[in-house]
Amino acid sequence: MRQIILDTETTGLSPEAGHRIIEIGAIEIVDRKITDNNFQTYLNPKRNIDPGSIHVHGITDEFVADKPEFQEIMQEFLDFIKDAVLVMHNAPFDTAFINRELVLAGYNKELHEICEIKDTLPMARKIHPGKRNSLDALCSRYGVDKSNRDLHGALIDAKLLAQVFLLMTGGQTGFFNLDQTFSEYQTSYTSVFDISTRKIITVEPSIEELKDHEEYIKKLKKKSDVTIH
């Protein structure tokens, strides 16, 4: 079985408000083994990145200014995920953004028509009812080392989710040797973006941004039929 663990970073919270993807990261799992066959790209969204989002992932307008647009890498991305099960944490969020990019690129299918989609968030809520089930919380619960992760990143988070997913679906803890570190699961991919230079930026969202966020959460809750915290 081939599974692709996928994550995105975006300019903001809502594709309906015109926000776009600025990073896609995907990890391949074949027969429950993480391979070195990964997909990662930064994208030029052709719009400004919200300050609140920069606070989360540290990716700036200047950094993505010379990156390709989604339509330029779309076929490579589609070829990579073809015939795989896509695994995402809070899948409606990433799916909505990818579907929006596909529409803008003139592609006539949505993601669920291309791949089977599996969402680890409701899965985690079923296994751990009443507990926090964010990716951070799951990493702590399953002993997945995230010490090398200062900020969110699509490829970094996909690697963490890949380990969590295998542990959560394998019915075991300690699937990875405790003496092993996160770096042992790095692949041959080398980013031109030096993550170590990213600084944590504290930005207070405006009242308008908070209202937009609340509206998006309401819509997301309605679509996914799950409780969003």
N, C-alpha and C positions, 0 to 999 in steps of 0.2 A: 504494500500500500504506500502511495506517495502522498504526503501531506505538506502543505506550505503554511508556515507560521508567518503571518503578515501584520505589519503595523505601519501607520502613517504619521507624519507630522504635518501640521496645517497652519495657514495664516490666521485662523480664528476658529470659532466653534460651529459655524453654520454655513454649509454650502448654499443654502437657500438665500443667504445674505451676500453671496458672491465670494465666499472664502474658498481658497484653493489648497491643493496639496503642495508641500515644499520638500518632502522626503518620503520615499517608499523604502521599506526594508523588509526582506523576506528570507526565511530560513527553510531549507528543505529537510524533511524527515522521510526516510525510506525504511519501511519495516521497523519502525520505532528506533531508528538510529539517526542522529543528526549528521548530515553530510557537510562537505565543504562547498556544495553547490548553492551559493547564495545569490540574491539579487538586491542591489542597493543603488539608489540614485537620488540626487538632490534635483529639485525642479525650480524653474523660474515661474512664479505664479502670475506674473504680469499685474501685480497689485502690491500694495504695502502689507507688511505683516503687522498684526496688532501687537502693541507693546506688551499686553498681557500674555500673549502666546510666546513672545521672545523670552519672557520670564520663565516659561516652562521648558522650552527646548534650546534656547540660546542661539537660534539661527536668525541671522539678520538679513535685511534687504540687500545690503552690500554683498553678502556672501553668495546669495542666489542670483545676483544680477546677470552673471555670465553662464548660468546653468541652462540645460535644455528645457524646452517646454514639454508638457506631457505628451502631446501628439507626436513628438520626435522619438520618444522611447516606448510608445504605446505597444507596438507590435512585439518588441523584445519582452515587454512585461507580460503580454498575453501568451506568448510562446512559453514563458517560464511557468506560468500557473496552469497551463493547459493540462487537462486530465488529472488534476490534483484536487484534494480536499483542502479548502482554505480554512485556516484556523485563526480566529481573531478574538481579542478580548474586548467585549462590548462591540460586537460586529456591526450593529446598525450605524454606528458613528463612521467607521472606516468605509463601510459599504456605500453609504450615502455620498461620501466624498469621491470615491472611485467612480461611482455611477455618473456623478456630475462631470468628472473629467472625460469619461467616455462619450457623453453627450456632446460636450464642447469640441471634442476631437472628431465628431461625426460618426461615431461607432453606433450601430443600431441594436446592440444587445446590452443588457444589464449584467452585473456580476453573477447573480444567481442563475442566469441562463448559461453561463460559461463554466462555473464550478459549483460543486456542493459547498455550502458554507456551514462551518461549525463555530458556535460562540461559546467561549470558555467562561464567560461571566455567569450566565444562568446555570451552567454546569457546576461552577464553584459554589453558587448559592444553594444548589441542591445538596452538594456534598457537605457544605459548611453553613447550614442555616443559622441566621442570627449573628453571623460574624462578618467582619470587614473582608471584602473579597476583591479589593483593588489589586493590581499587579504587585505593588510594593508589599501589601499584606500577605499575598500568596507566596512571594519570595521568602518572606520571613517565616511563614508557616512551614514551608517545605525545605528550608535551609539552603535556598539558592543564593549564592554570593552575588550581591549587587554593589560591592564596595567600590568598583571602578566606574560607577554610574553617578555622576554629579547632577546631570540634567537628563531630561528625556531625549531619546533619539530613536528613530524608527528601527534601525538595524540592531541597536543595543537592546531595545525593548523586545524585539522579535526573538533575540537570542535568549533573553530571560524567560519569555513566555514559552519558548520551545522546551526549556528544562522543566518549567512548572507543569506544562501540559503532559509531558511524559510521566512525571511523578504523580500527578493527579489522576491520570487514567491508568497508571500501572498498579495502583493499590499498594504503593510502598513509599516509604520515605528513605532517604539515603541512596537513591538510585545512582547519584553521582558520588564518587569517593570523597569523603570529607577532607582528605588531604589535597584534593584538586581545587584549583582556583578558577575564577571566571575566565582568566586569560587562556586557560587550556581549551576553552571552547571558542576562542577567536578563530576566524578563518583567514585565508590568504588575502582577503579584501583589505586594502589600505586606502583610507579616505584622504583626500587632499585637504580635508578640514581637520585641523588639529584640535581635538576635543579638549585637550588640557588647557587651551587658551581661553575657553569659554568661561565667562564670569557670570555669577548669579546676579540677575538684575531684578530689583524689587520695584514693581509697578502697581499702583493702586488703580483698579478699573473704574471707569466713569460710571455714573448712574445709568447712562444710556447703554453702556456695555453690559452692566448687570441685568438690565431689563431684557436685552437681546438674549443673554445667556439663559435667563429664566424661561423665556418663550421657547428657545430651542430645546431645553430639557423637557418641557411639557410636550412638545411635538415628538421628541425622541421616545419618551415614555409611552405615548399613544401608539407609535409605530411598533415598538418592541414588546409592548405589553408586559414590561417588567418595571420594578421600582428602581428609580435612579436616585442615588445618594450623592 
